[in-house]
Amino acid sequence: MNGPDREPGCIFCSIIAGESPATVVFEDERTLSFMDVNPATEGHALVVPRRHGLDLFEVPAEDAAAMWRTARLVAAAAKEAYRAPAVNLLMANGREAFQTVFHAHVHVVPRYRFDELHLPWIPRAGDRGRIAANGERLRAAMTAPG
């Protein structure tokens, strides 16, 4: 893969091109899934679009849809293969969202009753008026996908 679909220095582009090692678990014409080398839990895998895009907002809609279809497939397989009672599908978009590799990707993280992974957010009840105002603000900013 060369040209605009690939970013020089991107480790995921290098894996997609077969230049860097990875334990590939699934691939199709738009996506690649491989095991994370820094796993959060047993069976942690990544799903990436073959075409480079920094995050969800730079990935063409067709590739984003394919990435999520593959994530669903890998998540179902992880539940079966590891007898995991649950699976997190996580995607960080931007440094402030804890993205560390700037090629769009979804983490497929099998979860176990006593695993050591603790997400950084504890849900707390919000102010209903503010929630409604934020919903209106979000609705006003919506555009058609694509």
TORMAR-722691 format. One line per 5 residues: their letters; for each residue x negated, y, z negated of C-alpha. Coordinates in Angstrom, 2 decimals, m for minus. Each point is the difference from the previous one (the first is absolute). Example, Ala and Ser with C-alpha at 12.3 -4.5 7.8 and 13.67 -1.06 7.14 Angstrom:
BEGIN
AS	m12.30,m4.50,m7.80  m1.37,3.44,0.66
END
This chain:
BEGIN
MNGPD	0.00,0.00,0.00  m1.47,3.31,1.09  1.22,3.51,0.67  2.82,1.81,m1.83  1.26,m3.19,m1.67
REPGC	m3.19,m0.28,m2.04  m1.76,2.34,m2.43  m3.82,m0.27,m0.27  m1.04,m0.89,m3.54  3.43,m1.36,m0.98
IFCSI	m0.45,m3.36,m1.76  3.48,m1.17,1.02  m0.67,0.85,3.66  m3.23,m1.97,m0.31  1.90,m3.00,m1.42
IAGES	2.62,0.23,2.78  m2.80,0.04,2.60  m1.57,m3.10,m1.60  m3.17,1.89,m0.92  0.45,m0.30,m3.78
PATVV	0.93,m3.18,m1.82  3.50,m0.56,m1.36  2.20,m2.89,m0.97  2.78,0.50,2.54  3.37,m1.52,m0.92
FEDER	2.21,1.30,2.83  m0.27,1.96,3.22  2.20,1.06,2.84  m0.25,2.58,2.78  0.57,2.98,m2.35
TLSFM	m1.19,m1.11,m3.45  m2.64,m1.90,m1.93  0.23,m1.36,m3.54  m3.02,m1.03,m2.05  m0.91,m0.63,m3.62
DVNPA	m1.02,3.01,m2.09  m3.64,m0.25,m1.15  0.92,1.92,m3.18  3.13,m1.93,m0.97  2.37,1.36,m2.63
TEGHA	1.45,m3.50,m0.51  m0.46,m3.50,1.39  1.05,0.03,3.67  m0.18,3.78,0.59  0.04,0.65,3.76
LVVPR	0.02,3.07,2.26  2.01,0.68,3.15  m1.33,2.55,2.49  1.08,1.27,3.40  m2.52,m0.80,2.73
RHGLD	0.05,3.61,1.20  m1.74,2.41,m2.34  2.11,2.54,m1.84  m1.02,1.63,m3.27  3.31,m0.72,m1.70
LFEVP	3.66,m0.74,0.64  0.49,3.44,1.55  m2.67,m0.55,2.68  1.11,m3.49,1.00  2.43,m0.23,2.94
AEDAA	3.48,m1.08,m1.11  m0.25,m3.34,1.83  m3.26,m0.84,m1.78  1.40,1.09,m3.36  3.03,m2.25,0.50
AMWRT	m2.27,m2.90,1.00  m2.19,0.61,m3.07  3.01,m0.28,m2.32  1.32,m3.10,1.82  m3.39,m1.65,m0.48
ARLVA	m0.11,1.12,m3.65  3.36,m1.68,m0.56  m1.25,m3.21,1.63  m3.22,0.00,m2.06  1.92,0.79,m3.20
AAAKE	2.34,m2.94,0.52  m2.97,m2.28,0.68  m1.79,1.30,m3.12  3.02,m0.75,m2.19  0.01,m3.57,1.30
AYRAP	m3.76,m0.62,0.13  m0.72,1.36,m3.49  3.37,m0.73,m1.60  0.13,3.69,m0.81  3.32,1.08,m1.48
AVNLL	m0.35,3.49,1.49  m2.00,2.04,2.51  m0.89,3.69,0.16  m0.25,1.63,3.43  m2.06,3.13,m0.54
MANGR	m1.10,2.69,2.43  m1.98,3.10,m0.92  0.16,2.95,2.39  m2.64,2.58,m0.88  m2.71,0.43,m2.59
EAFQT	2.43,1.28,m2.65  2.01,m3.21,0.43  m3.17,m2.03,m0.75  m0.77,m0.90,3.63  m3.68,m0.98,0.20
VFHAH	m0.30,m1.46,3.51  1.30,2.44,2.59  1.53,m2.47,2.46  3.70,m0.63,m0.66  0.54,m3.20,m1.97
VHVVP	2.46,m1.81,m2.22  m1.14,m1.91,m3.06  1.85,m3.29,m0.50  m0.54,m0.76,m3.68  1.45,m3.21,m1.46
RYRFD	1.13,0.60,m3.59  m0.07,m2.40,m2.90  1.63,0.19,m3.41  m3.24,0.61,m1.90  m2.22,1.57,2.67
ELHLP	m2.21,2.91,m1.03  1.12,2.49,2.65  1.72,3.06,m1.47  1.39,2.57,2.35  m0.70,3.64,m0.98
WIPRA	3.64,1.06,m0.29  2.56,m0.61,m2.70  3.56,0.88,1.09  1.71,2.60,m2.19  3.45,1.53,0.35
GDRGR	0.00,3.22,1.99  2.13,3.12,m0.14  3.14,m0.73,2.08  0.26,3.57,1.34  m3.62,0.00,1.14
IAANG	0.45,m3.44,1.58  3.01,1.29,1.97  m1.90,3.14,1.08  m2.97,m2.10,1.10  2.32,m2.30,1.95
ERLRA	1.45,2.99,1.84  m3.50,1.32,0.74  m1.05,m3.39,1.39  3.17,m0.35,2.12  m0.63,3.47,1.47
AMTAP	m3.55,m1.00,1.01  1.02,m3.26,1.72  m0.77,m0.49,3.66  0.56,m2.97,2.22  m2.65,m2.73,m0.42
G	m2.67,m0.19,2.62
END
